[in-house]
Amino acid sequence: QLQPVESGGGLVQPGGSLRLSCAVSGFRLDYYAIGWFRQAPGKEREGLICISRPGRATNIADSVKGRFTVSRDNAKNTVYLQMNSLKPEDTAIYYCAVDSKRNYGCSAGWTNYDYWGQGTQVTVSS
């Protein structure tokens, strides 16, 4: 079973940074498109950024452009979400997800992703 596991969430002050990790055991992450999403209380799930099998990143959300980046370390079989200049409105549960069916590019739509992690809480507050 392909089960992503997120880590790295926590409490950070406005303007601070966090790096989230997404790891999968037993499967090579560079075989799949990976997306990062978040969901705040009372809000819909929001796509943030994704990375394709060849490693090309695609920004999804305008709200995080220039602040969030995605990368992949094939040796560690881990995908990262680097979040800088964090704002209180970035507070949410953050998820990574695997699109096991896509060979090219990566999708902005969360319904295209078929394996999801449990999420990690990010709270931005002073």
FIMARKE-70191 format. One record per residue: residue in three letters; x, y, z of N, C-alpha, C, O in turn. Coordinates in nm, 4 decimals, always signed. Layout:
PT rest     n.c1     n.c2     n.c3    ca.c1    ca.c2    ca.c3     c.c1     c.c2     c.c3     o.c1     o.c2     o.c3
PT  ALA        X        Y        Z        X        Y        Z        X        Y        Z        X        Y        Z
...
This chain:
PT rest     n.c1     n.c2     n.c3    ca.c1    ca.c2    ca.c3     c.c1     c.c2     c.c3     o.c1     o.c2     o.c3
PT  GLN  +0.0839  -0.1183  +0.0000  +0.0000  +0.0000  +0.0000  +0.0879  +0.1239  +0.0000  +0.1781  +0.1378  +0.0825
PT  LEU  +0.0605  +0.2123  -0.0925  +0.1371  +0.3353  -0.1037  +0.0801  +0.4352  -0.0033  -0.0307  +0.4854  -0.0225
PT  GLN  +0.1537  +0.4645  +0.1024  +0.1059  +0.5519  +0.2088  +0.2038  +0.6657  +0.2337  +0.3086  +0.6458  +0.2951
PT  PRO  +0.1694  +0.7859  +0.1858  +0.2566  +0.9005  +0.2147  +0.2487  +0.9389  +0.3622  +0.1442  +0.9241  +0.4256
PT  VAL  +0.3581  +0.9874  +0.4151  +0.3632  +1.0326  +0.5540  +0.4257  +1.1711  +0.5561  +0.5398  +1.1905  +0.5143
PT  GLU  +0.3477  +1.2676  +0.6060  +0.3980  +1.4040  +0.6181  +0.4600  +1.4260  +0.7556  +0.4217  +1.3624  +0.8538
PT  SER  +0.5558  +1.5165  +0.7605  +0.6154  +1.5571  +0.8874  +0.6693  +1.6987  +0.8727  +0.6831  +1.7513  +0.7622
PT  GLY  +0.6993  +1.7589  +0.9878  +0.7619  +1.8902  +0.9857  +0.6706  +2.0047  +1.0227  +0.7147  +2.1195  +1.0278
PT  GLY  +0.5447  +1.9760  +1.0486  +0.4545  +2.0831  +1.0877  +0.4828  +2.1321  +1.2281  +0.5636  +2.0743  +1.3008
PT  GLY  +0.4148  +2.2399  +1.2653  +0.4324  +2.2942  +1.3991  +0.3840  +2.4362  +1.4090  +0.3124  +2.4857  +1.3219
PT  LEU  +0.4238  +2.5009  +1.5154  +0.3870  +2.6401  +1.5413  +0.5024  +2.7309  +1.4994  +0.6174  +2.7082  +1.5370
PT  VAL  +0.4710  +2.8324  +1.4223  +0.5731  +2.9251  +1.3762  +0.5161  +3.0666  +1.3805  +0.3961  +3.0869  +1.3623
PT  GLN  +0.6022  +3.1621  +1.4043  +0.5583  +3.3015  +1.4081  +0.5410  +3.3555  +1.2663  +0.6046  +3.3070  +1.1727
PT  PRO  +0.4561  +3.4545  +1.2511  +0.4419  +3.5182  +1.1194  +0.5773  +3.5652  +1.0673  +0.6581  +3.6212  +1.1413
PT  GLY  +0.6000  +3.5412  +0.9389  +0.7275  +3.5745  +0.8780  +0.8294  +3.4625  +0.8837  +0.9340  +3.4699  +0.8193
PT  GLY  +0.7998  +3.3597  +0.9596  +0.8922  +3.2485  +0.9745  +0.8830  +3.1477  +0.8614  +0.8089  +3.1662  +0.7649
PT  SER  +0.9602  +3.0404  +0.8754  +0.9676  +2.9367  +0.7728  +0.9501  +2.7983  +0.8348  +0.9792  +2.7755  +0.9522
PT  LEU  +0.9022  +2.7089  +0.7526  +0.8936  +2.5673  +0.7884  +0.9219  +2.4864  +0.6631  +0.8962  +2.5310  +0.5513
PT  ARG  +0.9749  +2.3672  +0.6835  +0.9894  +2.2744  +0.5729  +0.9168  +2.1452  +0.6067  +0.9490  +2.0772  +0.7041
PT  LEU  +0.8197  +2.1137  +0.5251  +0.7462  +1.9895  +0.5422  +0.8083  +1.8809  +0.4546  +0.8619  +1.9071  +0.3469
PT  SER  +0.7989  +1.7598  +0.5044  +0.8508  +1.6450  +0.4302  +0.7380  +1.5477  +0.3996  +0.6417  +1.5351  +0.4752
PT  CYS  +0.7527  +1.4800  +0.2877  +0.6579  +1.3756  +0.2472  +0.7402  +1.2547  +0.2070  +0.8176  +1.2599  +0.1113
PT  ALA  +0.7232  +1.1465  +0.2801  +0.8005  +1.0252  +0.2541  +0.7060  +0.9077  +0.2306  +0.5942  +0.9039  +0.2821
PT  VAL  +0.7534  +0.8136  +0.1527  +0.6775  +0.6924  +0.1252  +0.7720  +0.5739  +0.1350  +0.8809  +0.5761  +0.0777
PT  SER  +0.7318  +0.4732  +0.2054  +0.8139  +0.3531  +0.2182  +0.7754  +0.2522  +0.1114  +0.6576  +0.2292  +0.0837
PT  GLY  +0.8792  +0.1921  +0.0520  +0.8543  +0.0833  -0.0394  +0.8227  +0.1227  -0.1822  +0.8089  +0.0359  -0.2684
PT  PHE  +0.8110  +0.2504  -0.2088  +0.7804  +0.2992  -0.3434  +0.8706  +0.4178  -0.3734  +0.9005  +0.4981  -0.2850
PT  ARG  +0.9133  +0.4285  -0.4975  +0.9973  +0.5416  -0.5365  +0.9104  +0.6608  -0.5721  +0.8259  +0.6535  -0.6613
PT  LEU  +0.9325  +0.7711  -0.5008  +0.8500  +0.8893  -0.5236  +0.8760  +0.9525  -0.6599  +0.7897  +1.0234  -0.7116
PT  ASP  +0.9916  +0.9290  -0.7187  +1.0175  +0.9885  -0.8494  +0.9444  +0.9137  -0.9615  +0.9581  +0.9489  -1.0787
PT  TYR  +0.8675  +0.8115  -0.9260  +0.7823  +0.7431  -1.0232  +0.6447  +0.8102  -1.0336  +0.5637  +0.7739  -1.1188
PT  TYR  +0.6190  +0.9092  -0.9454  +0.4844  +0.9631  -0.9361  +0.4849  +1.1159  -0.9338  +0.5839  +1.1795  -0.8977
PT  ALA  +0.3712  +1.1724  -0.9736  +0.3475  +1.3139  -0.9496  +0.3003  +1.3301  -0.8052  +0.2182  +1.2523  -0.7567
PT  ILE  +0.3521  +1.4303  -0.7384  +0.3209  +1.4557  -0.5981  +0.2628  +1.5957  -0.5853  +0.3142  +1.6913  -0.6432
PT  GLY  +0.1568  +1.6060  -0.5099  +0.0956  +1.7369  -0.4864  +0.0917  +1.7703  -0.3381  +0.0830  +1.6824  -0.2524
PT  TRP  +0.0983  +1.8998  -0.3107  +0.0801  +1.9491  -0.1739  -0.0511  +2.0266  -0.1667  -0.0811  +2.1093  -0.2528
PT  PHE  -0.1275  +1.9983  -0.0634  -0.2569  +2.0595  -0.0438  -0.2694  +2.1022  +0.1023  -0.1909  +2.0607  +0.1876
PT  ARG  -0.3678  +2.1844  +0.1289  -0.3955  +2.2209  +0.2673  -0.5446  +2.2412  +0.2847  -0.6182  +2.2659  +0.1891
PT  GLN  -0.5863  +2.2302  +0.4087  -0.7265  +2.2542  +0.4409  -0.7342  +2.3211  +0.5766  -0.6882  +2.2671  +0.6772
PT  ALA  -0.7925  +2.4384  +0.5774  -0.8150  +2.5127  +0.7012  -0.9563  +2.4835  +0.7502  -1.0429  +2.4455  +0.6714
PT  PRO  -0.9799  +2.5012  +0.8799  -1.1141  +2.4743  +0.9344  -1.2208  +2.5547  +0.8618  -1.2085  +2.6761  +0.8451
PT  GLY  -1.3251  +2.4858  +0.8193  -1.4357  +2.5524  +0.7537  -1.4117  +2.5911  +0.6097  -1.4957  +2.6563  +0.5477
PT  LYS  -1.2963  +2.5511  +0.5553  -1.2631  +2.5864  +0.4172  -1.2426  +2.4606  +0.3338  -1.2196  +2.3517  +0.3864
PT  GLU  -1.2515  +2.4787  +0.2034  -1.2292  +2.3679  +0.1135  -1.0801  +2.3356  +0.1011  -0.9935  +2.4189  +0.1283
PT  ARG  -1.0538  +2.2128  +0.0594  -0.9153  +2.1736  +0.0357  -0.8578  +2.2573  -0.0780  -0.9228  +2.2787  -0.1803
PT  GLU  -0.7366  +2.3035  -0.0584  -0.6743  +2.3946  -0.1533  -0.5449  +2.3340  -0.2069  -0.4591  +2.2915  -0.1296
PT  GLY  -0.5314  +2.3303  -0.3373  -0.4068  +2.2860  -0.3979  -0.3031  +2.3966  -0.3911  -0.3350  +2.5133  -0.4140
PT  LEU  -0.1797  +2.3612  -0.3600  -0.0738  +2.4609  -0.3424  +0.0297  +2.4548  -0.4538  +0.0539  +2.5529  -0.5241
PT  ILE  +0.0895  +2.3387  -0.4680  +0.2017  +2.3238  -0.5610  +0.2204  +2.1753  -0.5838  +0.1870  +2.0938  -0.4979
PT  CYS  +0.2738  +2.1404  -0.6999  +0.2957  +1.9985  -0.7270  +0.4259  +1.9809  -0.8042  +0.4829  +2.0761  -0.8575
PT  ILE  +0.4709  +1.8553  -0.8082  +0.5952  +1.8246  -0.8778  +0.5731  +1.6989  -0.9613  +0.5180  +1.5998  -0.9135
PT  SER  +0.6168  +1.7047  -1.0857  +0.5940  +1.5948  -1.1777  +0.6999  +1.4864  -1.1617  +0.7959  +1.5022  -1.0863
PT  ARG  +0.6811  +1.3779  -1.2326  +0.7775  +1.2679  -1.2274  +0.9193  +1.3124  -1.2650  +1.0149  +1.2739  -1.1977
PT  PRO  +0.9351  +1.3923  -1.3705  +1.0710  +1.4401  -1.4031  +1.1237  +1.5448  -1.3067  +1.2402  +1.5835  -1.3151
PT  GLY  +1.0396  +1.5911  -1.2153  +1.0873  +1.6866  -1.1163  +1.0537  +1.8312  -1.1448  +1.1114  +1.9216  -1.0842
PT  ARG  +0.9603  +1.8546  -1.2369  +0.9217  +1.9914  -1.2677  +0.8095  +2.0363  -1.1736  +0.7085  +1.9680  -1.1567
PT  ALA  +0.8307  +2.1527  -1.1136  +0.7322  +2.2059  -1.0185  +0.6305  +2.2937  -1.0900  +0.6633  +2.3647  -1.1851
PT  THR  +0.5083  +2.2876  -1.0430  +0.4005  +2.3701  -1.0959  +0.3282  +2.4363  -0.9791  +0.2797  +2.3688  -0.8884
PT  ASN  +0.3217  +2.5681  -0.9826  +0.2471  +2.6392  -0.8795  +0.0985  +2.6313  -0.9089  +0.0559  +2.6441  -1.0236
PT  ILE  +0.0206  +2.6103  -0.8049  -0.1234  +2.5991  -0.8199  -0.1932  +2.7207  -0.7607  -0.2799  +2.7807  -0.8243
PT  ALA  -0.1549  +2.7565  -0.6388  -0.2242  +2.8624  -0.5659  -0.1477  +2.9942  -0.5774  -0.0283  +3.0005  -0.5483
PT  ASP  -0.2173  +3.0982  -0.6196  -0.1550  +3.2303  -0.6255  -0.1135  +3.2795  -0.4871  -0.0179  +3.3558  -0.4734
PT  SER  -0.1857  +3.2354  -0.3860  -0.1613  +3.2838  -0.2501  -0.0247  +3.2440  -0.1952  +0.0244  +3.3047  -0.1000
PT  VAL  +0.0372  +3.1414  -0.2557  +0.1663  +3.0958  -0.2031  +0.2804  +3.1142  -0.3029  +0.3948  +3.0796  -0.2737
PT  LYS  +0.2496  +3.1679  -0.4192  +0.3553  +3.1894  -0.5195  +0.4615  +3.2821  -0.4659  +0.4313  +3.3854  -0.4063
PT  GLY  +0.5856  +3.2447  -0.4874  +0.6971  +3.3244  -0.4391  +0.7333  +3.2973  -0.2940  +0.8367  +3.3438  -0.2460
PT  ARG  +0.6489  +3.2223  -0.2236  +0.6759  +3.1900  -0.0826  +0.6976  +3.0409  -0.0604  +0.7789  +3.0024  +0.0237
PT  PHE  +0.6268  +2.9572  -0.1338  +0.6359  +2.8122  -0.1163  +0.7055  +2.7516  -0.2377  +0.6798  +2.7906  -0.3516
PT  THR  +0.7929  +2.6569  -0.2119  +0.8569  +2.5828  -0.3199  +0.8532  +2.4330  -0.2883  +0.8458  +2.3917  -0.1725
PT  VAL  +0.8584  +2.3548  -0.3935  +0.8582  +2.2099  -0.3781  +0.9877  +2.1555  -0.4371  +1.0395  +2.2072  -0.5361
PT  SER  +1.0382  +2.0508  -0.3748  +1.1592  +1.9861  -0.4253  +1.1545  +1.8385  -0.3894  +1.0732  +1.7952  -0.3078
PT  ARG  +1.2409  +1.7643  -0.4504  +1.2449  +1.6194  -0.4250  +1.3894  +1.5742  -0.4114  +1.4755  +1.6128  -0.4904
PT  ASP  +1.4146  +1.4931  -0.3117  +1.5455  +1.4320  -0.2914  +1.5303  +1.2836  -0.3216  +1.4777  +1.2076  -0.2403
PT  ASN  +1.5767  +1.2434  -0.4386  +1.5569  +1.1040  -0.4795  +1.6343  +1.0077  -0.3905  +1.5889  +0.8961  -0.3653
PT  ALA  +1.7501  +1.0498  -0.3433  +1.8298  +0.9625  -0.2566  +1.7574  +0.9328  -0.1264  +1.7693  +0.8235  -0.0710
PT  LYS  +1.6818  +1.0314  -0.0778  +1.6073  +1.0132  +0.0471  +1.4621  +0.9735  +0.0209  +1.3853  +0.9493  +0.1140
PT  ASN  +1.4259  +0.9672  -0.1074  +1.2889  +0.9300  -0.1430  +1.1869  +1.0176  -0.0702  +1.0875  +0.9694  -0.0160
PT  THR  +1.2150  +1.1465  -0.0710  +1.1343  +1.2428  +0.0048  +1.1063  +1.3660  -0.0810  +1.1928  +1.4135  -0.1546
PT  VAL  +0.9845  +1.4160  -0.0700  +0.9458  +1.5421  -0.1328  +0.9282  +1.6458  -0.0226  +0.8733  +1.6167  +0.0837
PT  TYR  +0.9750  +1.7656  -0.0491  +0.9712  +1.8723  +0.0508  +0.8828  +1.9877  +0.0052  +0.8709  +2.0167  -0.1138
PT  LEU  +0.8220  +2.0516  +0.1023  +0.7520  +2.1777  +0.0796  +0.8193  +2.2812  +0.1682  +0.8041  +2.2791  +0.2904
PT  GLN  +0.8931  +2.3709  +0.1066  +0.9574  +2.4792  +0.1796  +0.8627  +2.5983  +0.1833  +0.8204  +2.6492  +0.0795
PT  MET  +0.8306  +2.6412  +0.3028  +0.7356  +2.7510  +0.3211  +0.8058  +2.8671  +0.3894  +0.8538  +2.8542  +0.5020
PT  ASN  +0.8115  +2.9784  +0.3218  +0.8759  +3.0991  +0.3743  +0.7738  +3.2107  +0.3892  +0.6645  +3.2053  +0.3328
PT  SER  +0.8115  +3.3113  +0.4657  +0.7258  +3.4294  +0.4861  +0.5847  +3.3878  +0.5236  +0.4872  +3.4351  +0.4653
PT  LEU  +0.5750  +3.3002  +0.6201  +0.4453  +3.2453  +0.6573  +0.3552  +3.3513  +0.7190  +0.4004  +3.4420  +0.7889
PT  LYS  +0.2255  +3.3366  +0.6906  +0.1238  +3.4294  +0.7372  +0.0216  +3.3538  +0.8210  +0.0081  +3.2322  +0.8070
PT  PRO  -0.0500  +3.4235  +0.9073  -0.1537  +3.3546  +0.9863  -0.2550  +3.2803  +0.8986  -0.3071  +3.1764  +0.9392
PT  GLU  -0.2826  +3.3316  +0.7811  -0.3788  +3.2648  +0.6931  -0.3236  +3.1369  +0.6307  -0.3970  +3.0655  +0.5624
PT  ASP  -0.1965  +3.1071  +0.6528  -0.1412  +2.9797  +0.6085  -0.1701  +2.8674  +0.7083  -0.1382  +2.7514  +0.6821
PT  THR  -0.2292  +2.9007  +0.8202  -0.2636  +2.7997  +0.9202  -0.3625  +2.6995  +0.8630  -0.4701  +2.7366  +0.8163
PT  ALA  -0.3248  +2.5715  +0.8672  -0.4071  +2.4664  +0.8083  -0.3409  +2.3319  +0.8359  -0.2301  +2.3245  +0.8890
PT  ILE  -0.4111  +2.2273  +0.7989  -0.3505  +2.0955  +0.7922  -0.2973  +2.0790  +0.6503  -0.3685  +2.1026  +0.5528
PT  TYR  -0.1735  +2.0391  +0.6407  -0.1068  +2.0245  +0.5118  -0.0927  +1.8767  +0.4764  -0.0536  +1.7940  +0.5589
PT  TYR  -0.1256  +1.8467  +0.3522  -0.1235  +1.7093  +0.3038  -0.0349  +1.6963  +0.1803  -0.0296  +1.7862  +0.0964
PT  CYS  +0.0337  +1.5845  +0.1707  +0.0917  +1.5490  +0.0419  +0.0097  +1.4330  -0.0147  -0.0485  +1.3533  +0.0589
PT  ALA  +0.0072  +1.4264  -0.1456  -0.0732  +1.3254  -0.2122  -0.0007  +1.2759  -0.3363  +0.0776  +1.3482  -0.3979
PT  VAL  -0.0282  +1.1530  -0.3709  +0.0356  +1.0869  -0.4846  -0.0666  +1.0653  -0.5958  -0.1759  +1.0136  -0.5727
PT  ASP  -0.0292  +1.1056  -0.7155  -0.1094  +1.0749  -0.8345  -0.0398  +0.9592  -0.9043  +0.0587  +0.9789  -0.9755
PT  SER  -0.0906  +0.8401  -0.8839  -0.0216  +0.7210  -0.9330  -0.0461  +0.6946  -1.0815  +0.0157  +0.6060  -1.1404
PT  LYS  -0.1378  +0.7730  -1.1422  -0.1766  +0.7418  -1.2798  -0.1165  +0.8357  -1.3835  -0.1231  +0.8089  -1.5034
PT  ARG  -0.0581  +0.9454  -1.3372  -0.0135  +1.0493  -1.4301  +0.1320  +1.0294  -1.4691  +0.2187  +1.0137  -1.3831
PT  ASN  +0.1579  +1.0301  -1.5978  +0.2951  +1.0153  -1.6472  +0.3600  +1.1488  -1.6806  +0.4824  +1.1612  -1.6777
PT  TYR  +0.2777  +1.2493  -1.7124  +0.3334  +1.3781  -1.7530  +0.2704  +1.4897  -1.6723  +0.1491  +1.4914  -1.6515
PT  GLY  +0.3522  +1.5821  -1.6272  +0.3032  +1.6956  -1.5526  +0.2465  +1.6558  -1.4179  +0.2675  +1.5443  -1.3701
PT  CYS  +0.1742  +1.7488  -1.3573  +0.1054  +1.7199  -1.2311  -0.0223  +1.8025  -1.2282  -0.0310  +1.9082  -1.2907
PT  SER  -0.1198  +1.7533  -1.1555  -0.2531  +1.8108  -1.1589  -0.2778  +1.9043  -1.0422  -0.2276  +1.8841  -0.9316
PT  ALA  -0.3572  +2.0081  -1.0702  -0.3979  +2.0999  -0.9647  -0.5189  +2.0477  -0.8881  -0.5458  +2.0940  -0.7773
PT  GLY  -0.5904  +1.9546  -0.9434  -0.7137  +1.9078  -0.8829  -0.6919  +1.7947  -0.7850  -0.6315  +1.6928  -0.8188
PT  TRP  -0.7420  +1.8130  -0.6615  -0.7148  +1.7128  -0.5585  -0.7831  +1.5801  -0.5897  -0.7402  +1.4761  -0.5396
PT  THR  -0.8860  +1.5811  -0.6696  -0.9561  +1.4556  -0.7004  -0.8729  +1.3637  -0.7888  -0.9050  +1.2456  -0.8024
PT  ASN  -0.7669  +1.4157  -0.8486  -0.6804  +1.3338  -0.9331  -0.5767  +1.2559  -0.8536  -0.5071  +1.1705  -0.9085
PT  TYR  -0.5665  +1.2848  -0.7262  -0.4672  +1.2189  -0.6428  -0.5330  +1.1047  -0.5668  -0.6386  +1.1217  -0.5059
PT  ASP  -0.4697  +0.9888  -0.5712  -0.5362  +0.8720  -0.5159  -0.4758  +0.8192  -0.3865  -0.5343  +0.7307  -0.3240
PT  TYR  -0.3617  +0.8701  -0.3449  -0.3050  +0.8299  -0.2158  -0.2711  +0.9552  -0.1355  -0.2042  +1.0462  -0.1846
PT  TRP  -0.3186  +0.9579  -0.0118  -0.3060  +1.0761  +0.0728  -0.2425  +1.0413  +0.2054  -0.2641  +0.9335  +0.2608
PT  GLY  -0.1629  +1.1360  +0.2553  -0.1112  +1.1222  +0.3899  -0.2141  +1.1651  +0.4925  -0.3237  +1.2091  +0.4577
PT  GLN  -0.1784  +1.1522  +0.6180  -0.2690  +1.1884  +0.7276  -0.2682  +1.3384  +0.7544  -0.3572  +1.3908  +0.8214
PT  GLY  -0.1686  +1.4063  +0.7025  -0.1613  +1.5510  +0.7207  -0.0750  +1.5899  +0.8394  -0.0540  +1.5118  +0.9322
PT  THR  -0.0259  +1.7126  +0.8336  +0.0505  +1.7692  +0.9442  +0.0031  +1.9117  +0.9680  -0.0157  +1.9889  +0.8739
PT  GLN  -0.0157  +1.9452  +1.0940  -0.0718  +2.0759  +1.1295  +0.0359  +2.1838  +1.1228  +0.1455  +2.1678  +1.1765
PT  VAL  +0.0027  +2.2926  +1.0565  +0.0867  +2.4117  +1.0558  +0.0059  +2.5259  +1.1145  -0.1032  +2.5576  +1.0671
PT  THR  +0.0607  +2.5869  +1.2177  -0.0056  +2.7000  +1.2822  +0.0883  +2.8201  +1.2799  +0.2014  +2.8134  +1.3282
PT  VAL  +0.0400  +2.9284  +1.2236  +0.1191  +3.0508  +1.2152  +0.0545  +3.1532  +1.3071  -0.0549  +3.2031  +1.2808
PT  SER  +0.1245  +3.1829  +1.4147  +0.0676  +3.2709  +1.5152  +0.1784  +3.3309  +1.5999  +0.2827  +3.2694  +1.6221
PT  SER  +0.1533  +3.4521  +1.6464  +0.2487  +3.5148  +1.7371  +0.2101  +3.4896  +1.8819  +0.2793  +3.5351  +1.9730
